[in-house]
Amino acid sequence: MDKLLTIKQAAGKMGVSRQTVYTWINSGKVKTVKTPGGRQRISESQLTFGVINNPERNEQDLFKIIDISNYESSRQETTGLKEKLWFSNKDGNWYWEIGGNEFLFKVGRPGTGENWAEIVACKLAELISLPHAEYTLAIYRGKEGVITPSFVPSGTGLILGNEILQYIVKEYKSEQRYKQRKHTLSRVIAAIAKYNELPIQWKYIHGIGDAIDVFIGYLMFDTWIANTDRHHENWGFIRDLSTDRFHLAPTFDHASSLGSHENDDNRKERLTTKDLNRQIHTYITKARSALYYKQTDNNPMYTIDAFKNASKFRGNSTQVWLDILNNVTAKDVQSILNKVPNEVMPNISKEFTRNILEENRRRLLDLRI
């Protein structure tokens, strides 16, 4: 007979919290038996490290990894520090049933979770109806990464935040991405207010009326996924060349989120340690945005502080986004994580990510009025 484990023992074997095990029990992912005294026990055969066995899962449930090695790149992307290649929409090398003329291949840094972070963040943004870039896992001539179709339609152009701020802020150094203390929240909001057009193909949400409202949603999203990379080249506008109207660009580039740069040993240790200073609920509070409160500050704001300070500009839209987040369930999140192939995102990374999302969701919902 299989060994029966207590909830605490099962959680310890998998490196998860007892609350996680109870969540799996309530959702039906784990079956329990009761002792004569009425206590719940779990059969050891149901457990593997970091994940519950799911006999219904098969390869068709997983996100695809597309091999684009047979195609030739049309040009390199020069912005950012990572290797990025553009491919033209020709000769059948296209992977989305949407418009567009190009897609970008971004190489993830070896030893990090940048690729799975992009995929998971993309699907989470979809859950809360946030305008976002689309991503698909890919491999190109031995290099692992993601591909994303251009979200800049024909007849438009992308203008990044640094290009806007250099015309608004005196002596703004547009090439200085990190420790850019003039990249303050108030200046970014003022820059967005100058144009304030909703994203192209915006889907109506009651209570969200302009670009500032949507950008506040981006800041809530940054807090939820612990995105530490909202620098001045990771937001911007799409300029319609025919009308000269500036539409807020969708949120993009979330590779530095969800603790993607931690290694699995650190993830396991944070999940199981009794040291309060090392546990996830402490770890997530240290995530910083690239937005400063004042240009005299030494460090940018924490992600949740960026969101809270933004709520001073638009309290109503803040509550709208929090209400939307409140409707996201643990099952919704787990369904996304289950679809990432284990060779891309190991089980321990999935459990670590799930805990980050649970804890940050709780912190955000504590802000609701």
N, C-alpha and C positions, 0 to 999 in steps of 0.2 A: 504493500500500500504506500501511496505517496505520503511524504511527511507533511503534516499540517503545521502552518506557521501562524503566529499571532500577527496582527496588523503591524506592530512595531518591527517584528522580525522580517516580515516581507518588505517593508519600506527600507530597512537596513541593507538587505541583500541587493536591492535594486538601486540604492543610492538616491532614493526619493523621500519626500516627507510623508508622514502618515496621512496628512490631508489629501495628498495626491492619490494614495491608495484608496481612501474613502471616496474620492471623486470617481475613480475607475469602477469601484463597486456600485456606486449609485447610477453610473451610466451603463452598467451591464457588461463592461469589459472584463471584469473579474467576478467569478462566481465564488461564493463563500459557503461554508457549512457551519452549522451551529453545534457547539458542545452541549452536553446535557445541562450545563449551567446557563445556556443561552448566549455564550460568547461566540463571536465570529472567528473563523479560522480559514486560511487560504491554502489550497493544495500547492506544494512547491513546484509541481510540474507546470503550473500556469505561468511561472515567472522566468524571465531571463534578465540579464543585467540591464537595467535602465528602461525596459519596455515590457509590456504585457504581450504574450503571444496572441496573435490574431489570426485564427485559421481561415478567415474569409478574405484575408488580404492576398492579392496576387500582383503580378507584374503590371497588369493593365491599370492598377490603381496608382502607380507611381508616376511622378513627373518625368517626362522624357529627357534624355540627354541626346542632343542632336549633333551629329558629326558633320562639320562644315569643311573638312580638310580638302575636299575636292575643288573648292572654290578659291578664286584669286581675289585678294583684297584690292579695293580700288584706291584706298589712301589711308594714311595714319591719322589718328586723332591726336592733336598736340596738347590739348588741355589736360591737366591732371598729371599725376606721377606714374600711373600704371600704364602698361602696354594696352593700347586700344586700336582696333582696326575697323575701318568701314568697308562694307560690302554693298554693291549696287544690286537693285532688284532687277535681275536679268537672268536669262538662261535657267529659269525655274528655281533659283536659289532664294526662295521666300517661304516664310514659315507661319505667317499670320493671315487670317482672313480679314485684314483691315488695310486701309490705304497706306501709302508710303512708298518712298523710292529707295531707301537705304536701311540697313540694319548695322548695328555696332556690336563688335565682339570685344568684351572686356576680359582680360586675363586676371584671374584671382591670384593673390599672392600665395605661394606654396606654404603649407603649414598653418593656414588660416581657414576660417569658415566664411570668407567673403562671398563665395559663390552661393552657398546655401542661404546666407543672410539676405542677399538680393532677392532670391526666389520667395523666401518666407515673408519678407517685408512686403513684397509685391502682392501676395495673396492676402495678407492682413489688411493692407490698404483697400483692397477690393471689398473686404468684409464690412468696412465702415464707409463705403462710398466715397473714398478720397481719390481725387484725380491723381493718377500715378503712371509712371513708365512701366511697360510690360517687360518681363524677363523670362527667359527660358535657358535651362542648363545646356551647355555646349562644350565641344572639344574641337580644337583646331590644330592639327599637326602636332599632337602630343601635348598641347597646352590646354589646361582646363579653365573654363570661364563661363560667362553667360553672354547671350545675345539679346539685344533689345532693338525693336524697330524704332526708327526716328519718330519722335512725337512732334516734329516740326513740319507742318503740311507745306505743300508746294505753294509758293507765293508768299511765304512768311519767313521770318528769321528769328533765331534765338538770341536774346540779349540777357546776359548773365548779370547777377547782382553787382559784381565789381564794376562792370561797365556803366551801370546806372549810377552807382554811388560816387564814382569819380567826377561826375558832373554836378553832384549835389553837395558833396562834402569837400571842404577846402583841403587841398594837399592830400587827398585820399590815395594811398598806394594800392593801385588795383592789382599789382602782381604779388602783393604780400598776403598769402592766404592764412597762415597761422600767426597767432599773437597779433591779429589785426584789431587793435583796441578801438578803432573808429567804426568797427562793424557793430554798432549798438542796435538794440532792439528798436528804440525810438526812431532812429534814422532809417532802419529797414521799413518800419511801418509807414513812415513819411514818404519813402520812395514808392512803396506800393500804393499809397493813397494818391499819389500824383497821377496814376493811370487807373488803377482800381477796376479793371475789367475782369469778369469771371473767366475761368479757363475755357478754352475752345471745347465744344461738345459737352459743356457742363450739364449734369443731370440735376434737376431741381431738388433742393432740400429746403423745406420750410424753415425760415429763420436764418438762412445763409444767403445774403444778398449781394455781396461784392467780394473782391479779391482779398481784402483784409480778413473778412470772415473765414475764407478758405485757408488763408495762411495760418490763422490761429489753429485750424484743424491740423495743419502740418506740424505745428509745435506740440500739440497734444500727441500726435503720432510719434514724434521724436521721443517724447517722454515714455510712451508705452513700449517702444522697441529699443530704448536706450541708444538712440542714434547720436553719435558724438561728432558728426561731420556736416552740420548745417552751416558751412562756411559760405563766403560770398560768391563762390562758383557753383554752389549747390542749391540755388534758387534763381529765379529770373522770370522773364516775360517772353512771350512769343508775339512778335510784331507783325501785324497784317500789313503788308506793303501796299495793298490797294486802298485801305481805309486809314492807315497810320494809327490804328488802335492797338493798344498793348494789352494782351491777355496774360494773366498769371500762368506760368508754366506748371505742368503737373509736378508732383514731388518725385525726385529721382535720386539715384546714387545712395543706397542704404547699406553699402558693404561694411561700413564701420558701425554696425548695430548688433544688438542681441549677443554681445560679448564674443563676437566672431574672432577676435584676436587672442582670446585665451586658448591655452592648450587643454587637452582632455584631462590631464592629471590635475590641473588647477580646477577644472569644472567639477571633477569628482570630489576633490577636497572641499570645495565650497558647499557642495550638496550634503556632505556628511559630517563636517567638522562641528564641534561643540563651541568653538571659539566664535563669539558673537561678532567680533570685528572682521571675521573672514566669511561669514555666512552671506547668502545672496541678498537678504533684505538690507544688509549694510552695503554690499557691493553696488547695488543699483543706485543708491543715493549719491554715488560719486560720479555718475555720468554727467559730463558737461557738454552744453551746446557750444557752438562757435560764436554765439552772440553775447556781447557784453552789455551790462546794464549802463555803465558809464565808461567813457574812454580812459579814465584815470584808474580803473580797476586793474589789478594784476592778472586776474583770471576771468574767463568767460563765466556766464551763469550756469548753474546746474540746469539740466533740461526741464525739470519741473518748475523751476523758478522762471525760466523763460516763458513757459506757458502761463503761469500765474500772473506774471507782469503784463503779458499780452492781454489777459482777460480784463485788465483795467481799461483797455481801449474799447473792447467789445464784450461786455459781460454776457449779453444774450446769446451770441454765437458760441461762446465758451460752453454754456449750458446745453446747447443743441448738440455739440460734439460729444460731450460727456454722456448725454442721454443715448446717443448712438452707440458709444462704447459699452454702455451698460447692457445693451441687448446682445453683445457678443458673449457666447457661452464657452465654457472649457472644452466642450465637444467640438465646437467650430475650430478652435485653435489646434486641438489634437488631430483633427482630420487633416489639416494642412501639414503638420509635422510628419504624420504617418505616410504622406505621399512623397516625401523626399527620400530618394534611395539611400540606403544605409552606407553605401560606399562613398557617398557625397557628404552625408551628415550622420555620423555615428549615433547610436542610441543615447550615449551620455550627453552628447551635444543637444539632442532633442529634449532630454529631460531638463537640462540646464536652461535652455531657451524657454521651455514651458513655464518654469519657475520665474524667470525674469518677467515674462508677460503677465503672469498671475499677480506677482507682487506689484508691478507698476500699474496694472489695472486697478488694484485695490487702492493704491496711493492716489491715483487720479480721481476715482469715484468718491474718495473721502472729501474732495473739493466741491462736490455738488451742493447746491443750496437746498 
